[in-house]
Amino acid sequence: MTAVYESPEFVRLFNTYTADPDSIGRRLGRAYAAAARDTPLLVATGADFALYPGSGKAPQVVGYRLSPRGFKELTAVSHLGPAVASLVYLRTALGDASWRPDAERLLAEVKNSRAANSAQLWRERIAVEAYQGREQQIAAMVDYTCAVTARYLTAALDDEDYLNPETLRADFLEGGGAPLPVPVNHVMVATFFLAGLDISFRIGRWLRAQEIDWERAMVLIAGRQGRPTAGVTWTSSSVATLILGASAHRLPLERMYLAPHAPTFASPRDGDLSEVVALEGQLRGVWCATRVTVELGGRMFEGYPRYAPASVSFPDVHDPAVTEISEMPAVRTRDDMRSLVTRLRMVMEDPRQLLSGAVTDLAVEALGQADWDPADVYVPGLTDVHYPTDL
């Protein structure tokens, strides 16, 4: 293969601004970062928040996604809908006989979890602060969901023809009426909302306690957030939604950058912040290099229309003419289940979305309206819903 010729003179010219470690562009980024060294930087990874106060002060770190109390217990219930749907897909779409041993395994674990579930468990052992006062409701919801899941799986194991998309929707996910008084779709809304409520409450309280100057703060959402294709725009990132809500929308969108390729730190263990401290310079560099290009554009092209983050149009899925959507639907009322369940469908089908983002924005908004008191928040699918416990 013939080597590609590169003119050394033009390569040096290219490197003078762009590629060389001491290039003009790199110097500009470093100079901007030096000027912003006293500005607070908030960094969110896939599992933690770190606040770098600036001026060489030590960072503060708090976990939000993987370690909190009740996360796995609640998510286990959230996932019963897609778990059963996966069994249906294995049998009907793929003809895969592994659905049966998987159904038997799932049935056994559902029964075990139902036996372990109680209000006392949620109140005294799991003990999520944001759920205080709701433990009896949550236990009833979990008991009911385990019961109807076991009933459906038992019927499918007795007669595999029963395991199909029609019965999945009619007898499990949607239902309605005596056999299924509360659709499992509503349970999924409630559990997703509760998870968003807990994270928003804990992190919102932590952020507000830092007394961040949001108008000048630098915010970076770094690395992978959930599945590989998701959460790379502020409209599809539940973390971005959380930060905006905690700032009471004082944080300008133009000061928050989502950087999926930025370096990240592992969750600190035993209070060891050495890795977090070591990355401050690089993380500030990512934010500042991005920002200085923005400001350079304004100086170069003044008089031309400037970029501004676009407002989002929320479609009304109650309109019969709306059969497809590309943005999260509007929610008419706090228990608008057609819109809320449509959000569940969207986060599964739209690869841009985080699965956790279905209702997190609603939880954050509701918390703000309740003056950050989770006890005063209406939880769709749970508040004012009666879950029978005699199934």
Disulfide bonds with the S-S distance in Angstrom:
none
